[in-house]
Amino acid sequence: MDQVNEAGGITLSDGTVVTFDSKTYDDESNAERVQELYTRLVSEDGANFLISPYSSGLTSAA
């Protein structure tokens, strides 16, 4: 991620250049917490891309 950002980011097909940032939260291996945090990442943090939790039970909750 740092290398991509240092190189100027990624140019999308419409010419927009984007850089990356990461934010992590502890879901406490709790499905309800995963839902809260995914909502927070999108609505408050403005996330455009999410990586799912490690387990299928938590992923299905997301």
C-alpha positions in Angstrom: 0.0 0.0 0.0 2.8 2.4 0.9 4.6 1.7 -2.4 1.5 2.3 -4.4 0.8 5.6 -2.6 4.4 6.7 -2.9 4.2 6.0 -6.7 1.3 8.4 -6.9 -1.6 6.0 -6.4 -3.7 4.1 -9.0 -5.4 5.8 -12.0 -8.9 4.5 -12.5 -10.4 4.2 -16.0 -12.1 7.6 -15.7 -8.8 9.3 -15.0 -9.3 9.7 -11.3 -6.2 9.0 -9.2 -6.8 7.3 -5.8 -4.5 6.5 -3.0 -5.0 4.0 -0.2 -5.4 4.1 3.6 -6.2 1.3 6.0 -8.2 1.3 9.1 -8.7 -1.7 11.4 -11.0 -2.4 14.3 -11.1 -5.4 16.7 -14.4 -7.3 16.1 -13.8 -9.4 19.2 -14.8 -12.4 17.1 -18.4 -11.3 17.6 -20.8 -11.4 14.7 -22.9 -8.4 16.1 -19.7 -6.4 16.5 -18.7 -7.2 12.9 -22.0 -5.7 11.7 -21.5 -2.6 13.8 -18.0 -2.1 12.6 -18.8 -2.6 8.9 -21.5 0.0 9.2 -19.1 2.3 10.9 -16.4 1.8 8.3 -18.8 2.7 5.5 -21.0 5.4 7.0 -18.5 7.1 9.3 -15.1 6.3 7.9 -16.1 6.5 4.3 -14.6 3.1 3.3 -14.9 2.2 -0.3 -13.4 -1.3 0.0 -13.6 -3.8 2.8 -11.7 -7.0 3.5 -13.8 -9.6 5.3 -13.1 -11.1 8.7 -11.1 -14.3 9.0 -13.9 -16.8 9.7 -16.9 -17.8 7.7 -19.3 -17.1 10.6 -18.0 -13.6 10.9 -17.9 -13.1 7.2 -21.6 -14.1 6.8 -22.5 -11.5 9.5 -20.7 -8.8 7.6 
